[in-house]
Amino acid sequence: MSDTPTRRAAAETTSQDVEFPPERTAWIGWIIFAGLMLALVGIFQLIAGFVAVVDEDYFQEIGAAPLFLAVDQQTWGVLQLVLGALSILTAAGLLYGNAAARVVGMGIAVVVAVSNLLAIHAYPLWSVIVIALDVVILFAIAVHGREMKPSG
């Protein structure tokens, strides 16, 4: 059988119209890492928030300055609980490849980094580690988050 011009034209348009999913690179591991770290940070925030709500004396004032600006322990605990739950849900969406979860995840990483910056005088080593992880999370989500998009 010989190819007719019509058959060749149909084959060319079919191959051009097919939309292929983005090629996955080795960075997909970093995106999975970012999602898992976001979930882990959320679990830590849930624990810290629960402790702050139940035991008001757990987070003490360091020196003359209050630990976390001018909010009481109950308010700080509730904020940590909400941020922790939101982090875990966002991590699940990020691992699924949801585009909205990428935006929310970057926002959460920024908020967590700023909150650790506020607590750096109380927990300097922990705060620096979490801020560094947040930078890695931001980079992985912003640059390579599209690769987690489900194909199909």
ZADO-1210 file (C-alpha; in nm, 4 decimals, padded with zeros to 6 digits):
<atoms>
<atom x="00.0000" y="00.0000" z="00.0000" code="MET" pos="1"/>
<atom x="00.1229" y="00.3404" z="-00.0806" code="SER" pos="2"/>
<atom x="00.0644" y="00.6451" z="00.1324" code="ASP" pos="3"/>
<atom x="-00.1755" y="00.8877" z="-00.0236" code="THR" pos="4"/>
<atom x="-00.1388" y="01.2585" z="00.0431" code="PRO" pos="5"/>
<atom x="-00.4578" y="01.2506" z="00.2502" code="THR" pos="6"/>
<atom x="-00.3320" y="00.9635" z="00.4671" code="ARG" pos="7"/>
<atom x="00.0056" y="01.1411" z="00.5217" code="ARG" pos="8"/>
<atom x="-00.1672" y="01.4700" z="00.6096" code="ALA" pos="9"/>
<atom x="-00.3911" y="01.2923" z="00.8608" code="ALA" pos="10"/>
<atom x="-00.0889" y="01.1232" z="01.0213" code="ALA" pos="11"/>
<atom x="00.0985" y="01.4553" z="01.0454" code="GLU" pos="12"/>
<atom x="-00.1890" y="01.6428" z="01.2077" code="THR" pos="13"/>
<atom x="-00.2512" y="01.3586" z="01.4511" code="THR" pos="14"/>
<atom x="00.1084" y="01.3578" z="01.5739" code="SER" pos="15"/>
<atom x="00.1095" y="01.7370" z="01.6067" code="GLN" pos="16"/>
<atom x="-00.2219" y="01.7523" z="01.7920" code="ASP" pos="17"/>
<atom x="-00.1220" y="01.5020" z="02.0598" code="VAL" pos="18"/>
<atom x="-00.0266" y="01.6754" z="02.3822" code="GLU" pos="19"/>
<atom x="00.2448" y="01.4926" z="02.5718" code="PHE" pos="20"/>
<atom x="00.2865" y="01.5276" z="02.9498" code="PRO" pos="21"/>
<atom x="00.5970" y="01.7155" z="03.0629" code="PRO" pos="22"/>
<atom x="00.9045" y="01.5000" z="03.0860" code="GLU" pos="23"/>
<atom x="00.9854" y="01.4043" z="03.4432" code="ARG" pos="24"/>
<atom x="01.3406" y="01.4655" z="03.5548" code="THR" pos="25"/>
<atom x="01.5390" y="01.3726" z="03.8621" code="ALA" pos="26"/>
<atom x="01.3927" y="01.6805" z="04.0329" code="TRP" pos="27"/>
<atom x="01.0691" y="01.4918" z="04.0943" code="ILE" pos="28"/>
<atom x="01.2436" y="01.3403" z="04.3954" code="GLY" pos="29"/>
<atom x="01.3022" y="01.6897" z="04.5333" code="TRP" pos="30"/>
<atom x="00.9344" y="01.7739" z="04.4867" code="ILE" pos="31"/>
<atom x="00.8362" y="01.4601" z="04.6755" code="ILE" pos="32"/>
<atom x="01.0898" y="01.5613" z="04.9414" code="PHE" pos="33"/>
<atom x="00.9333" y="01.9095" z="04.9565" code="ALA" pos="34"/>
<atom x="00.5860" y="01.7617" z="04.9981" code="GLY" pos="35"/>
<atom x="00.6979" y="01.5235" z="05.2700" code="LEU" pos="36"/>
<atom x="00.8880" y="01.7996" z="05.4522" code="MET" pos="37"/>
<atom x="00.5791" y="02.0208" z="05.4324" code="LEU" pos="38"/>
<atom x="00.3776" y="01.7391" z="05.5908" code="ALA" pos="39"/>
<atom x="00.6441" y="01.6851" z="05.8575" code="LEU" pos="40"/>
<atom x="00.6538" y="02.0555" z="05.9396" code="VAL" pos="41"/>
<atom x="00.2742" y="02.0428" z="05.9644" code="GLY" pos="42"/>
<atom x="00.2933" y="01.7568" z="06.2146" code="ILE" pos="43"/>
<atom x="00.5502" y="01.9480" z="06.4218" code="PHE" pos="44"/>
<atom x="00.3258" y="02.2553" z="06.4147" code="GLN" pos="45"/>
<atom x="00.0249" y="02.0512" z="06.5258" code="LEU" pos="46"/>
<atom x="00.2249" y="01.9173" z="06.8210" code="ILE" pos="47"/>
<atom x="00.3597" y="02.2619" z="06.9137" code="ALA" pos="48"/>
<atom x="00.0141" y="02.4148" z="06.8805" code="GLY" pos="49"/>
<atom x="-00.1438" y="02.1457" z="07.0968" code="PHE" pos="50"/>
<atom x="00.1231" y="02.1916" z="07.3637" code="VAL" pos="51"/>
<atom x="00.0803" y="02.5709" z="07.3584" code="ALA" pos="52"/>
<atom x="-00.2968" y="02.5400" z="07.4005" code="VAL" pos="53"/>
<atom x="-00.2828" y="02.2762" z="07.6783" code="VAL" pos="54"/>
<atom x="00.0209" y="02.4001" z="07.8762" code="ASP" pos="55"/>
<atom x="00.0470" y="02.7775" z="07.8756" code="GLU" pos="56"/>
<atom x="00.3798" y="02.7723" z="08.0606" code="ASP" pos="57"/>
<atom x="00.5598" y="02.5481" z="07.8106" code="TYR" pos="58"/>
<atom x="00.6799" y="02.8312" z="07.5876" code="PHE" pos="59"/>
<atom x="00.8373" y="03.0694" z="07.8354" code="GLN" pos="60"/>
<atom x="00.9521" y="03.4226" z="07.7796" code="GLU" pos="61"/>
<atom x="01.3205" y="03.4461" z="07.6968" code="ILE" pos="62"/>
<atom x="01.4803" y="03.7367" z="07.8824" code="GLY" pos="63"/>
<atom x="01.2711" y="04.0514" z="07.8846" code="ALA" pos="64"/>
<atom x="01.1226" y="04.0050" z="07.5363" code="ALA" pos="65"/>
<atom x="00.8222" y="03.7797" z="07.4778" code="PRO" pos="66"/>
<atom x="00.8933" y="03.4700" z="07.2696" code="LEU" pos="67"/>
<atom x="00.6460" y="03.5395" z="06.9908" code="PHE" pos="68"/>
<atom x="00.5757" y="03.9108" z="06.9570" code="LEU" pos="69"/>
<atom x="00.2709" y="04.0236" z="07.1528" code="ALA" pos="70"/>
<atom x="00.0390" y="03.7222" z="07.1253" code="VAL" pos="71"/>
<atom x="-00.0549" y="03.4999" z="07.4168" code="ASP" pos="72"/>
<atom x="00.0149" y="03.1269" z="07.4212" code="GLN" pos="73"/>
<atom x="-00.3446" y="03.0295" z="07.3422" code="GLN" pos="74"/>
<atom x="-00.3499" y="03.2440" z="07.0281" code="THR" pos="75"/>
<atom x="-00.0082" y="03.1183" z="06.9205" code="TRP" pos="76"/>
<atom x="-00.1207" y="02.7585" z="06.9777" code="GLY" pos="77"/>
<atom x="-00.4370" y="02.7988" z="06.7712" code="VAL" pos="78"/>
<atom x="-00.2390" y="02.9621" z="06.4893" code="LEU" pos="79"/>
<atom x="00.0082" y="02.6724" z="06.4953" code="GLN" pos="80"/>
<atom x="-00.2762" y="02.4174" z="06.4882" code="LEU" pos="81"/>
<atom x="-00.4376" y="02.5852" z="06.1870" code="VAL" pos="82"/>
<atom x="-00.1068" y="02.6250" z="06.0039" code="LEU" pos="83"/>
<atom x="-00.0140" y="02.2622" z="06.0785" code="GLY" pos="84"/>
<atom x="-00.3422" y="02.1239" z="05.9451" code="ALA" pos="85"/>
<atom x="-00.3190" y="02.3441" z="05.6369" code="LEU" pos="86"/>
<atom x="00.0407" y="02.2291" z="05.5797" code="SER" pos="87"/>
<atom x="-00.0569" y="01.8622" z="05.5877" code="ILE" pos="88"/>
<atom x="-00.3498" y="01.9113" z="05.3492" code="LEU" pos="89"/>
<atom x="-00.1343" y="02.1175" z="05.1150" code="THR" pos="90"/>
<atom x="00.1384" y="01.8524" z="05.1184" code="ALA" pos="91"/>
<atom x="-00.1173" y="01.5922" z="05.0114" code="ALA" pos="92"/>
<atom x="-00.2292" y="01.8175" z="04.7264" code="GLY" pos="93"/>
<atom x="00.1302" y="01.8856" z="04.6281" code="LEU" pos="94"/>
<atom x="00.2129" y="01.5156" z="04.6123" code="LEU" pos="95"/>
<atom x="-00.0946" y="01.4648" z="04.3944" code="TYR" pos="96"/>
<atom x="00.0190" y="01.7411" z="04.1580" code="GLY" pos="97"/>
<atom x="-00.2486" y="02.0011" z="04.2288" code="ASN" pos="98"/>
<atom x="-00.1531" y="02.3454" z="04.0932" code="ALA" pos="99"/>
<atom x="-00.3378" y="02.5295" z="04.3705" code="ALA" pos="100"/>
<atom x="-00.1432" y="02.3282" z="04.6282" code="ALA" pos="101"/>
<atom x="00.1800" y="02.4586" z="04.4735" code="ARG" pos="102"/>
<atom x="00.0732" y="02.8183" z="04.5351" code="VAL" pos="103"/>
<atom x="-00.0557" y="02.7497" z="04.8863" code="VAL" pos="104"/>
<atom x="00.2549" y="02.5422" z="04.9654" code="GLY" pos="105"/>
<atom x="00.4835" y="02.8283" z="04.8708" code="MET" pos="106"/>
<atom x="00.2772" y="03.0626" z="05.0882" code="GLY" pos="107"/>
<atom x="00.2930" y="02.8250" z="05.3818" code="ILE" pos="108"/>
<atom x="00.6693" y="02.7853" z="05.3429" code="ALA" pos="109"/>
<atom x="00.7084" y="03.1637" z="05.3567" code="VAL" pos="110"/>
<atom x="00.4837" y="03.1929" z="05.6648" code="VAL" pos="111"/>
<atom x="00.6714" y="02.9122" z="05.8423" code="VAL" pos="112"/>
<atom x="01.0058" y="03.0752" z="05.7579" code="ALA" pos="113"/>
<atom x="00.8886" y="03.4118" z="05.8942" code="VAL" pos="114"/>
<atom x="00.7489" y="03.2537" z="06.2122" code="SER" pos="115"/>
<atom x="01.0823" y="03.0790" z="06.2675" code="ASN" pos="116"/>
<atom x="01.2602" y="03.4077" z="06.2076" code="LEU" pos="117"/>
<atom x="01.0478" y="03.5573" z="06.4878" code="LEU" pos="118"/>
<atom x="01.1512" y="03.2722" z="06.7203" code="ALA" pos="119"/>
<atom x="01.5188" y="03.2683" z="06.6237" code="ILE" pos="120"/>
<atom x="01.6316" y="03.4230" z="06.9537" code="HIS" pos="121"/>
<atom x="01.4669" y="03.1392" z="07.1474" code="ALA" pos="122"/>
<atom x="01.5625" y="02.8463" z="06.9223" code="TYR" pos="123"/>
<atom x="01.8472" y="02.9615" z="06.6954" code="PRO" pos="124"/>
<atom x="01.9668" y="02.6267" z="06.5576" code="LEU" pos="125"/>
<atom x="01.6168" y="02.4861" z="06.5019" code="TRP" pos="126"/>
<atom x="01.4992" y="02.8092" z="06.3387" code="SER" pos="127"/>
<atom x="01.7936" y="02.8223" z="06.0978" code="VAL" pos="128"/>
<atom x="01.7401" y="02.4579" z="05.9976" code="ILE" pos="129"/>
<atom x="01.3678" y="02.5098" z="05.9334" code="VAL" pos="130"/>
<atom x="01.4320" y="02.8310" z="05.7375" code="ILE" pos="131"/>
<atom x="01.6882" y="02.6484" z="05.5211" code="ALA" pos="132"/>
<atom x="01.4403" y="02.3657" z="05.4577" code="LEU" pos="133"/>
<atom x="01.1757" y="02.6220" z="05.3657" code="ASP" pos="134"/>
<atom x="01.4095" y="02.7702" z="05.1050" code="VAL" pos="135"/>
<atom x="01.4620" y="02.4230" z="04.9534" code="VAL" pos="136"/>
<atom x="01.0848" y="02.3621" z="04.9594" code="ILE" pos="137"/>
<atom x="01.0214" y="02.6967" z="04.7871" code="LEU" pos="138"/>
<atom x="01.2809" y="02.6256" z="04.5191" code="PHE" pos="139"/>
<atom x="01.1547" y="02.2734" z="04.4464" code="ALA" pos="140"/>
<atom x="00.7894" y="02.3778" z="04.4282" code="ILE" pos="141"/>
<atom x="00.8474" y="02.6934" z="04.2254" code="ALA" pos="142"/>
<atom x="01.0902" y="02.5539" z="03.9711" code="VAL" pos="143"/>
<atom x="00.9909" y="02.1906" z="03.9284" code="HIS" pos="144"/>
<atom x="00.6420" y="02.1578" z="04.0799" code="GLY" pos="145"/>
<atom x="00.4843" y="02.1255" z="03.7353" code="ARG" pos="146"/>
<atom x="00.6474" y="01.7847" z="03.6927" code="GLU" pos="147"/>
<atom x="00.4193" y="01.6340" z="03.9599" code="MET" pos="148"/>
<atom x="00.1115" y="01.7074" z="03.7474" code="LYS" pos="149"/>
<atom x="-00.0719" y="01.3787" z="03.6942" code="PRO" pos="150"/>
<atom x="-00.0677" y="01.2556" z="03.3366" code="SER" pos="151"/>
<atom x="-00.3860" y="01.1557" z="03.1732" code="GLY" pos="152"/>
</atoms>
